[in-house]
Each structure stands twice: as structure tokens, then as C-alpha cells.
Amino acid sequence: MGAKLMGATIAVSDISEGHLQVAREMGADDVTVTNKDNFDERVRELTGGVDKAFLSFIYG
């Protein structure tokens, strides 16, 4: 979460509540259950209309 140290807001989406819990524990500012909510809309709400500026997929 180096980006967070630089002032970024971290929003995470996944279909797994377990993965999202780990994201919360690691300091994510916002989490979205992708199969229940619209991540794109949530990001726009958080940023005042700006779409995702950086998107990274991490699988593990």
C-alpha cells in the first residue's frame, strides 16, 4: 500500500468477502462486493466523478 503513503485513496473490489476483509485489514479506504454493487459507480462517488486513475489486479 505504498500509494496510500503518498496520499492515494485505496478502493478495492472483489466477489469474496474474505478477500475484502484482508483489504480492510491492510488499510483499504473502501471495499465493494463486485457481484452486489457497481465498483465504477462507487469510485465515482468517492472521487467526485473521477473514474479510476490506476487499476491493478493482484491474484494470490
Legacy VTK file of the C-alpha trace (Angstrom):
# vtk DataFile Version 3.0
C-alpha trace
ASCII
DATASET POLYDATA
POINTS 60 float
0.000 0.000 0.000
2.795 2.381 -0.893
0.318 4.510 -2.834
-1.608 5.138 0.381
1.550 6.548 1.952
1.653 9.016 -0.945
-1.936 10.145 -0.241
-3.931 7.881 -2.560
-7.396 6.632 -1.672
-7.466 2.853 -1.940
-10.701 1.295 -3.229
-10.840 -2.474 -3.645
-13.387 -4.692 -5.360
-13.801 -8.458 -5.233
-16.544 -11.067 -5.081
-15.004 -12.627 -1.972
-15.874 -11.137 1.421
-12.747 -12.836 2.773
-10.511 -11.026 0.294
-12.218 -7.743 1.104
-11.682 -8.293 4.816
-7.954 -8.715 4.155
-8.023 -5.495 2.113
-9.693 -3.681 5.039
-7.077 -5.039 7.433
-4.334 -3.826 5.086
-5.783 -0.308 5.102
-8.157 -0.082 2.142
-10.312 3.032 2.394
-13.313 1.469 0.664
-14.318 -2.028 -0.434
-17.006 -3.125 -2.889
-18.531 -6.564 -3.334
-18.450 -6.652 -7.131
-21.321 -9.083 -7.643
-23.589 -6.941 -5.393
-22.538 -3.352 -6.116
-21.153 -1.375 -9.054
-17.474 -0.617 -8.461
-17.272 2.051 -11.179
-20.151 3.988 -9.635
-18.630 3.661 -6.159
-15.285 5.030 -7.353
-17.050 8.000 -8.952
-18.870 8.639 -5.648
-15.593 8.548 -3.704
-13.755 10.817 -6.124
-16.476 13.289 -7.004
-16.878 11.969 -10.526
-13.351 10.920 -11.456
-13.023 7.420 -12.860
-10.251 5.046 -11.813
-6.860 6.665 -12.278
-4.912 3.465 -11.612
-6.115 -0.106 -11.668
-4.109 -3.092 -10.558
-5.116 -6.715 -10.410
-3.425 -8.921 -7.851
-4.128 -12.609 -7.746
-2.975 -14.879 -4.992
LINES 1 61
60 0 1 2 3 4 5 6 7 8 9 10 11 12 13 14 15 16 17 18 19 20 21 22 23 24 25 26 27 28 29 30 31 32 33 34 35 36 37 38 39 40 41 42 43 44 45 46 47 48 49 50 51 52 53 54 55 56 57 58 59
